Amino acid sequence: MDSSRDLVVGIDSSTQSTKAIAWTRDGRAEAEGRAPLDLSNPKLYHFEQDPESWWTACVAALKELLSKVSPDRIAGIAISNQRETVAFLDEHGQPLRPGILWLDERARQEVEDLSAKLGAETIHRITGRYPDITPCVYSYLWIKRHEPEVFAKTACFADVQAFLVNRLCGAFKTGWISADPMGLFDLQAKQWSPEILAALGLEASQMPAAHPPGTHLGDISDQAATETGLRAGTPLFAAGGDGQLAGLGTNCTSPGRAYINLGTAVVSGVWSPTYAYDKAWRTEIAAQGDGYILENCLRSGAFLINWFVDSFTAGGREDPSIFAKLEEAAAAIPRGCDGLMALPYWSGVMDPHWDTAARGCLIGFGGGHGQAHVYRALIEGMTLDQVMRSELMEQNAGLEITEFLAIGGGAASPLWRQMLADASGKAVLISDTVEASALGAGMIAAFGAGWYASIVEAAGAMAGATKVIEPDEESGKEYRELLEIYTGLYGATAETNRKLVAFASRGAEA
């Protein structure tokens, strides 16, 4: 081991930005570079990105990072990526069309049709995911039907990690934990599912080669070194999905501690040593390659808060004080928002209802409600939904979550994190590491570089310190009452929402 190479780099290519962070052996961020990513919403329910922007943002982030630290100090690299997002690439690795994102909802009919062809139970057993619009496998079928020329020319259906690995090292390779969110990976056999591939008319050769976490995927090429400033020959190791890596970055590698990412989506997961699937969660391969993650996902998290602020406040997020003002005003409002409650299903719902047509609602409006009431109601709705899903997962999986470790932008909200503690009755830990996914990638790079004997050992050594938010018992009693009301809200609105979404869809496709 070369002692002069005392840093590893975790690249986090997420939905709205790319970060490249250099980590020390004890998990301290030495330096970082960042670049924004644009999100396209060309028509109702369609969300896309140009895959080339993944590369240009990666290059920009790395260049900024390497203006602060020498590339000769870097012992290894690993990539964290937004999950359930796909690029359609030709034989030369060039995009044939914009990539389809995990936020996309165009493939509702394809979810139904592939489920009818293979059986929802079969898909769930193989992939750990009940049929839903989020995994991009259904977008493959949509492309086959609506853009057959693109489907026919696609030589590689690439996840974000595979796309970047090819640009950095010249090979379409990825990690298990990038492959499994795609929705056609066999989680127990650890391979692309022959059964699902056959149903789509695809071959395994059209998928990136998938490897265990920590596998040496290749070395930085001369061309990539010229573009990024990295040292040619720097090794790159298999990492993957940002959700699993957030769990690793917060050292959620044993039962009991669940991570909760209060980010674009609200994502919470807990480690399980054995494979189990249920409609109360989605199952994923754990970032350490051993065991699985049982994960909840609410698609509209901070995405929903940002939507509200941009749409209904003067100046939106351009006002640097807007969140502080809303937090202060919302904190002064009683629990229950003076009778206002939100169902936060702005983008459908995954576990436990698995309803692509579900939509959000605010119920209980009165003349005395204002902006701060809506802001608080949205946070309360997301919190109650998380508590409902976590308790159902505990019950059905036979496990006990003793504490949440909160990360993501929402973890900076004193209102939200205390609300989560009070409503769940569990301690909420706040890590001093904000960029948990990039740190998780850094941990895998540290293992790959030989710093630690296992990925779990790297997580234990590199995870940051935490502070604890304790639940308030009296507040918790009121949230239990609200939870009982909340659990009936989906059933009361589901049929109406299905009719409204069907009506809107006809107009969107006309």
C-alpha positions as MATLAB code, in Angstrom:
seq = 'MDSSRDLVVGIDSSTQSTKAIAWTRDGRAEAEGRAPLDLSNPKLYHFEQDPESWWTACVAALKELLSKVSPDRIAGIAISNQRETVAFLDEHGQPLRPGILWLDERARQEVEDLSAKLGAETIHRITGRYPDITPCVYSYLWIKRHEPEVFAKTACFADVQAFLVNRLCGAFKTGWISADPMGLFDLQAKQWSPEILAALGLEASQMPAAHPPGTHLGDISDQAATETGLRAGTPLFAAGGDGQLAGLGTNCTSPGRAYINLGTAVVSGVWSPTYAYDKAWRTEIAAQGDGYILENCLRSGAFLINWFVDSFTAGGREDPSIFAKLEEAAAAIPRGCDGLMALPYWSGVMDPHWDTAARGCLIGFGGGHGQAHVYRALIEGMTLDQVMRSELMEQNAGLEITEFLAIGGGAASPLWRQMLADASGKAVLISDTVEASALGAGMIAAFGAGWYASIVEAAGAMAGATKVIEPDEESGKEYRELLEIYTGLYGATAETNRKLVAFASRGAEA';
ca = [
       0.000    0.000    0.000;
       1.399    3.367   -1.077;
       1.205    5.641    1.989;
       1.347    8.742   -0.221;
      -2.046    7.798   -1.604;
      -3.942    8.763    1.509;
      -7.347    9.651    0.013;
     -10.212    7.857   -1.673;
     -12.895    9.517   -3.779;
     -16.618    8.895   -3.613;
     -18.468   10.244   -6.640;
     -22.184   10.767   -5.990;
     -24.107   11.213   -9.262;
     -27.552   11.975   -7.886;
     -30.729   13.331   -9.467;
     -29.982   17.046   -9.233;
     -26.197   17.266   -8.822;
     -22.900   15.400   -8.906;
     -20.462   15.548   -6.021;
     -16.884   14.283   -5.949;
     -15.551   14.091   -2.387;
     -12.107   13.025   -1.216;
     -12.189   11.086    2.064;
      -9.443   10.328    4.555;
      -8.916    6.967    6.245;
     -11.094    8.022    9.196;
     -13.952    9.313    7.034;
     -13.181   13.016    7.078;
     -13.978   14.999    3.917;
     -10.691   16.525    2.750;
     -12.097   18.402   -0.265;
     -14.975   18.298   -2.704;
     -16.231   19.410   -6.084;
     -19.838   19.871   -7.214;
     -21.793   20.416  -10.402;
     -25.547   20.786  -10.977;
     -27.691   18.488  -13.114;
     -30.728   19.685  -15.016;
     -33.982   17.758  -14.879;
     -36.345   17.762  -17.873;
     -40.120   17.365  -17.616;
     -41.081   17.444  -21.335;
     -44.689   16.395  -20.768;
     -46.999   15.217  -18.026;
     -45.512   12.235  -16.099;
     -42.254   12.254  -18.163;
     -38.939   12.970  -16.390;
     -35.664   12.759  -18.321;
     -31.994   13.729  -18.352;
     -29.372   13.800  -21.068;
     -26.889   11.040  -20.126;
     -24.106   13.240  -21.465;
     -24.884   15.614  -18.593;
     -23.987   12.812  -16.148;
     -20.524   12.795  -17.673;
     -20.064   16.562  -17.980;
     -21.192   17.035  -14.372;
     -18.832   14.256  -13.249;
     -15.949   15.900  -15.109;
     -16.751   19.315  -13.638;
     -17.012   17.950  -10.094;
     -13.737   16.040  -10.412;
     -11.915   19.032  -11.884;
     -13.019   21.208   -8.984;
     -11.985   18.543   -6.482;
      -8.587   18.054   -8.127;
      -7.914   21.763   -8.029;
      -7.812   21.315   -4.254;
      -6.035   17.952   -3.824;
      -3.367   16.224   -5.884;
      -4.574   13.292   -8.012;
      -1.444   11.437   -6.883;
      -2.979   11.160   -3.389;
      -5.994    9.168   -4.588;
      -5.839    5.441   -3.861;
      -9.179    4.513   -5.399;
     -12.578    5.684   -6.598;
     -16.148    4.388   -6.337;
     -19.451    5.751   -7.635;
     -22.800    6.282   -5.935;
     -25.633    6.828   -8.389;
     -29.302    7.742   -8.623;
     -31.198    4.469   -8.882;
     -33.851    3.207  -11.293;
     -32.624    5.520  -14.045;
     -31.562    4.230  -17.467;
     -29.684    5.384  -20.561;
     -30.310    3.799  -23.975;
     -26.916    3.530  -25.671;
     -25.888    2.472  -29.170;
     -22.990    0.188  -30.042;
     -20.564    3.096  -29.642;
     -21.868    3.976  -26.176;
     -23.690    7.079  -27.398;
     -27.174    7.953  -26.096;
     -30.005    7.275  -28.549;
     -32.471    9.418  -26.605;
     -32.681   11.135  -23.198;
     -32.359    8.860  -20.182;
     -35.547    8.000  -18.293;
     -35.460    8.842  -14.573;
     -36.842    7.120  -11.516;
     -39.357    9.967  -11.183;
     -40.926    9.053  -14.528;
     -44.491    7.725  -14.573;
     -45.172    7.070  -18.269;
     -45.115    3.267  -18.035;
     -48.280    2.612  -16.005;
     -49.798    0.366  -18.678;
     -46.524   -1.510  -19.052;
     -46.517   -2.259  -15.317;
     -49.906   -3.904  -15.716;
     -48.993   -5.752  -18.906;
     -45.661   -7.195  -17.745;
     -47.295   -8.200  -14.463;
     -50.036   -9.999  -16.391;
     -47.465  -11.757  -18.591;
     -45.082  -12.922  -15.866;
     -47.246  -12.669  -12.756;
     -46.838   -9.971  -10.109;
     -45.791  -12.596   -7.578;
     -43.055  -13.903   -9.900;
     -41.658  -10.422  -10.505;
     -41.770   -9.691   -6.783;
     -40.031  -12.951   -5.840;
     -37.233  -12.495   -8.392;
     -36.546   -8.783   -8.023;
     -37.649   -7.997   -4.460;
     -39.879   -5.263   -5.873;
     -43.621   -5.446   -6.253;
     -44.582   -4.220   -9.760;
     -44.479   -0.413   -9.768;
     -43.537    2.408  -12.122;
     -40.268    3.206  -10.303;
     -37.987    0.365  -11.551;
     -36.993    1.234  -15.115;
     -37.681   -2.258  -16.526;
     -41.185   -1.047  -17.380;
     -39.698    1.882  -19.280;
     -37.847   -0.666  -21.444;
     -41.211   -2.061  -22.483;
     -42.576    1.457  -23.058;
     -39.644    2.228  -25.377;
     -40.160   -1.063  -27.219;
     -43.775   -0.091  -27.916;
     -43.514    3.650  -28.504;
     -39.969    4.074  -29.871;
     -39.211    0.684  -31.473;
     -36.305    2.079  -33.492;
     -34.553    3.128  -30.261;
     -35.216   -0.242  -28.653;
     -33.832   -2.085  -31.694;
     -30.633   -0.002  -31.742;
     -29.951   -0.125  -27.979;
     -26.782   -2.117  -27.418;
     -26.643   -1.376  -23.683;
     -29.376   -0.456  -21.212;
     -27.035    1.340  -18.831;
     -27.557    2.478  -15.265;
     -25.783    5.686  -14.269;
     -22.795    3.891  -12.744;
     -22.258    1.752  -15.861;
     -22.418    4.854  -18.061;
     -19.777    6.636  -15.977;
     -17.576    3.540  -15.596;
     -17.504    3.212  -19.382;
     -16.421    6.833  -19.766;
     -13.806    6.491  -17.039;
     -12.454    3.019  -17.776;
     -13.806    1.934  -21.154;
     -16.089   -0.953  -20.130;
     -19.789   -1.342  -19.396;
     -19.533   -2.696  -15.863;
     -21.593   -1.968  -12.778;
     -22.207   -3.237   -9.248;
     -24.917   -5.519   -7.912;
     -26.360   -2.591   -6.003;
     -26.779   -0.560   -9.206;
     -28.176   -3.517  -11.139;
     -30.795   -4.624   -8.615;
     -32.865   -1.391   -8.637;
     -33.407   -1.744  -12.398;
     -36.159   -4.305  -11.794;
     -34.821   -7.260  -13.800;
     -32.023   -8.516  -11.555;
     -32.432  -11.777   -9.651;
     -31.551  -10.808   -6.084;
     -30.857  -14.320   -4.884;
     -28.978  -15.607   -7.948;
     -27.152  -12.252   -8.296;
     -27.622  -12.140  -12.067;
     -29.841  -10.577  -14.722;
     -33.057  -12.604  -14.694;
     -33.318  -14.834  -17.796;
     -37.071  -15.001  -17.312;
     -37.615  -11.230  -17.308;
     -35.103  -10.651  -20.114;
     -36.924  -13.197  -22.264;
     -40.254  -11.496  -21.616;
     -38.766   -8.255  -22.965;
     -36.966   -9.877  -25.886;
     -33.540   -8.943  -24.515;
     -30.215  -10.698  -23.956;
     -27.985  -10.475  -20.904;
     -25.270   -9.110  -23.226;
     -27.364   -5.924  -23.541;
     -26.974   -5.299  -19.809;
     -23.824   -4.097  -18.055;
     -21.760   -6.836  -16.417;
     -22.755   -6.767  -12.722;
     -20.204   -7.373   -9.961;
     -20.131   -7.598   -6.142;
     -19.458   -4.399   -4.183;
     -15.758   -3.632   -3.990;
     -14.843   -5.444   -7.228;
     -12.058   -3.771   -9.223;
     -13.944   -2.671  -12.365;
     -11.028   -1.057  -14.167;
      -8.522    1.771  -14.134;
      -8.867    5.384  -15.211;
      -7.975    5.576  -18.908;
      -5.572    8.060  -20.452;
      -8.492    9.828  -22.150;
     -10.494   10.096  -18.929;
      -7.410   11.302  -17.085;
      -6.980   14.085  -19.624;
     -10.625   15.153  -19.285;
     -10.962   14.924  -15.502;
      -7.491   15.540  -14.092;
      -7.397   12.106  -12.427;
      -4.186   10.081  -12.532;
      -4.300    7.488  -15.320;
      -4.348    4.011  -13.808;
      -6.251    5.008  -10.655;
      -8.423    1.973   -9.758;
     -12.220    2.197   -9.758;
     -14.289   -0.179   -7.615;
     -17.916   -1.330   -7.896;
     -20.354    0.572   -5.704;
     -23.820    1.687   -6.819;
     -27.253    2.763   -5.627;
     -27.296    5.912   -3.512;
     -29.887    4.482   -1.108;
     -27.871    1.445   -0.134;
     -24.699    3.531    0.043;
     -26.410    6.017    2.342;
     -27.075    3.086    4.660;
     -23.432    2.079    4.471;
     -22.234    5.658    4.967;
     -24.222    5.854    8.197;
     -22.983    2.421    9.345;
     -26.440    0.838    9.174;
     -24.898   -2.589    8.668;
     -26.700   -4.562   11.359;
     -30.357   -4.941   12.451;
     -31.850   -2.267   14.683;
     -30.513    0.943   13.164;
     -32.459    2.164   10.142;
     -31.284    4.963    7.913;
     -33.794    7.538    6.717;
     -32.864    9.843    3.883;
     -35.016   12.967    3.995;
     -33.974   13.874    0.477;
     -35.700   14.244   -2.896;
     -37.591   11.122   -1.852;
     -37.982    9.877    1.727;
     -36.134    6.566    1.776;
     -35.626    4.384    4.844;
     -33.986    0.983    5.093;
     -32.747   -1.589    7.568;
     -30.309   -4.477    7.099;
     -31.504   -8.072    7.075;
     -29.193  -11.106    6.964;
     -31.696  -13.109    4.892;
     -33.778  -12.556    1.767;
     -37.408  -11.655    2.374;
     -39.971   -9.919    0.188;
     -43.288   -8.375    1.111;
     -45.573   -5.593   -0.098;
     -44.622   -3.609    3.025;
     -41.159   -2.892    1.592;
     -38.870   -3.366   -1.386;
     -35.846   -5.634   -1.025;
     -32.334   -4.752   -2.206;
     -28.849   -6.189   -2.006;
     -26.931   -4.552    0.837;
     -23.990   -2.298    0.002;
     -21.532   -4.608    1.749;
     -22.627   -7.448   -0.562;
     -23.712   -9.557    2.400;
     -27.401   -9.650    3.278;
     -30.194   -7.390    2.105;
     -31.817   -4.042    2.762;
     -35.555   -3.870    3.457;
     -36.467   -0.407    2.279;
     -39.450    1.944    2.300;
     -39.729    4.713   -0.272;
     -41.996    7.747   -0.471;
     -41.316    9.216   -3.908;
     -42.243   12.806   -3.008;
     -40.040   13.951   -0.131;
     -38.051   17.172   -0.282;
     -39.197   17.233   -3.914;
     -42.660   17.983   -2.511;
     -41.418   20.698   -0.136;
     -39.463   22.362   -2.951;
     -42.502   22.170   -5.230;
     -44.634   23.889   -2.606;
     -42.083   26.609   -1.906;
     -41.442   27.334   -5.594;
     -45.134   27.292   -6.507;
     -46.772   29.068   -3.583;
     -44.320   31.446   -1.934;
     -43.075   34.807   -3.184;
     -39.665   34.297   -4.727;
     -39.610   30.553   -4.011;
     -36.205   29.073   -3.254;
     -34.567   32.202   -4.683;
     -35.362   33.741   -1.287;
     -32.485   32.496    0.927;
     -34.522   32.981    4.089;
     -37.709   31.205    2.958;
     -37.114   27.901    4.729;
     -36.088   29.557    7.988;
     -39.243   31.700    7.916;
     -41.503   28.733    7.160;
     -39.823   26.606    9.844;
     -40.279   29.277   12.482;
     -43.928   29.847   11.610;
     -44.720   26.124   11.312;
     -43.091   25.345   14.673;
     -45.576   27.686   16.350;
     -48.558   25.766   14.924;
     -49.988   22.958   17.089;
     -49.585   19.308   16.126;
     -52.341   18.462   13.667;
     -52.047   21.847   11.907;
     -55.319   23.180   13.254;
     -57.209   20.401   11.469;
     -55.251   20.298    8.186;
     -53.772   16.969    7.026;
     -51.766   16.007    3.923;
     -51.569   12.725    2.045;
     -48.129   13.149    0.413;
     -48.600   10.933   -2.649;
     -47.817   13.587   -5.271;
     -46.060   10.946   -7.432;
     -48.083    7.821   -6.686;
     -47.303    5.485   -3.825;
     -45.032    2.474   -3.506;
     -45.123    0.483   -0.267;
     -47.469   -0.527    1.154;
     -50.268    0.365   -1.306;
     -48.403    0.048   -4.662;
     -50.775    2.356   -6.488;
     -49.343    4.272   -9.442;
     -52.525    6.356   -9.686;
     -52.423    7.551   -6.078;
     -52.222   11.305   -5.739;
     -51.721   13.796   -2.956;
     -54.378   15.722   -1.166;
     -54.784   18.318    1.557;
     -57.895   17.811    3.637;
     -59.445   19.989    6.309;
     -58.834   23.427    4.819;
     -60.412   26.366    6.578;
     -60.203   30.124    6.255;
     -57.665   30.353    9.078;
     -55.036   28.252    7.320;
     -52.033   29.859    5.635;
     -48.713   28.998    4.038;
     -47.113   27.784    7.247;
     -50.034   25.421    7.889;
     -49.542   23.805    4.493;
     -45.786   23.556    5.032;
     -46.257   21.855    8.388;
     -49.045   19.618    7.061;
     -46.787   18.351    4.274;
     -44.028   17.489    6.760;
     -46.515   15.895    9.164;
     -47.992   13.857    6.304;
     -44.590   12.542    5.243;
     -43.708   11.776    8.866;
     -46.927    9.910    9.612;
     -46.551    7.975    6.376;
     -43.020    6.943    7.370;
     -44.141    5.798   10.813;
     -46.997    3.793    9.275;
     -44.665    2.063    6.813;
     -41.906    1.409    9.350;
     -44.301   -0.184   11.811;
     -45.800   -2.387    9.117;
     -42.317   -3.496    8.058;
     -41.375   -4.311   11.654;
     -44.539   -6.354   12.038;
     -44.284   -8.289    8.750;
     -40.515   -8.837    8.828;
     -40.367   -9.725   12.506;
     -37.700   -7.141   13.305;
     -37.375   -4.184   15.629;
     -36.009   -0.802   14.625;
     -34.559    0.865   17.714;
     -33.313    4.090   16.120;
     -33.321    6.087   12.901;
     -30.222    7.769   11.528;
     -31.418   10.747    9.488;
     -29.545   12.152    6.506;
     -30.398   14.345    3.534;
     -31.481   17.962    3.360;
     -34.544   17.396    5.534;
     -32.349   16.247    8.422;
     -31.286   19.882    8.791;
     -34.863   20.771    9.763;
     -35.247   20.800   13.567;
     -39.015   20.612   13.082;
     -38.920   17.527   10.861;
     -36.388   15.511   12.843;
     -38.105   16.155   16.199;
     -41.445   15.311   14.602;
     -40.023   11.995   13.360;
     -38.686   11.152   16.816;
     -41.957   12.051   18.554;
     -44.252   10.311   16.069;
     -42.179    7.113   15.891;
     -41.241    6.977   19.572;
     -37.656    6.201   18.489;
     -34.446    8.157   18.866;
     -33.346    9.989   15.724;
     -29.593   10.230   15.212;
     -28.107   13.048   13.156;
     -24.775   12.254   11.543;
     -22.053   14.842   11.244;
     -21.558   13.510    7.716;
     -24.003   15.229    5.370;
     -22.960   13.370    2.210;
     -23.644    9.820    3.366;
     -23.952    8.301   -0.131;
     -20.616    9.741   -1.249;
     -19.076    8.513    2.016;
     -20.532    5.041    1.419;
     -18.845    5.027   -1.986;
     -15.652    6.192   -0.302;
     -15.879    3.292    2.160;
     -16.075    0.815   -0.716;
     -13.104    2.505   -2.406;
     -11.187    2.255    0.889;
     -11.873   -1.479    1.032;
     -10.931   -1.891   -2.628;
      -7.698    0.017   -2.069;
      -6.759   -2.401    0.722;
      -7.201   -0.032    3.651;
      -9.645   -2.372    5.399;
     -10.276   -6.115    5.395;
     -13.999   -5.760    4.660;
     -16.546   -3.151    3.645;
     -18.201   -3.468    7.055;
     -14.863   -2.764    8.744;
     -14.454    0.321    6.546;
     -17.948    1.505    7.547;
     -17.158    1.124   11.232;
     -13.913    3.070   10.897;
     -15.120    5.857    8.613;
     -18.679    6.625    9.807;
     -18.912    9.971   11.543;
     -20.158   10.883   14.995;
     -23.843   11.446   15.717;
     -26.040   13.509   17.978;
     -29.309   12.131   19.330;
     -32.808   13.601   19.135;
     -34.905   11.936   21.840;
     -38.678   11.481   21.413;
     -41.109   13.442   23.569;
     -43.665   11.115   25.125;
     -46.533   13.607   25.416;
     -46.088   14.763   21.842;
     -46.001   11.116   20.801;
     -49.472   10.509   22.248;
     -50.953   13.190   20.003;
     -49.176   11.789   16.952;
     -50.645    8.342   17.706;
     -54.105    9.896   17.440;
     -53.154   11.594   14.190;
     -51.692    8.356   12.838;
     -54.995    6.588   13.365;
     -56.728    9.282   11.307;
     -53.985    9.290    8.683;
     -54.127    5.554    7.988;
     -57.682    5.903    6.676;
     -56.926    8.781    4.304;
     -55.536    6.737    1.390;
     -58.562    4.431    1.252;
     -60.929    7.390    1.354;
     -59.324    9.060   -1.692;
     -57.969    6.167   -3.802;
     -60.899    5.656   -6.188;
     -61.365    9.371   -6.827;
     -57.651    9.761   -7.579;
     -57.691    6.827  -10.008;
     -60.503    8.468  -11.968;
     -58.748   11.837  -12.017;
     -55.422   10.371  -13.147;
     -57.146    8.392  -15.919;
     -58.875   11.568  -17.089;
     -55.629   13.584  -17.043;
     -53.710   10.806  -18.826;
     -56.129   10.858  -21.762;
     -55.535   14.560  -22.163;
     -51.746   14.207  -21.863;
     -51.529   11.560  -24.585;
     -53.956   13.309  -26.956;
];
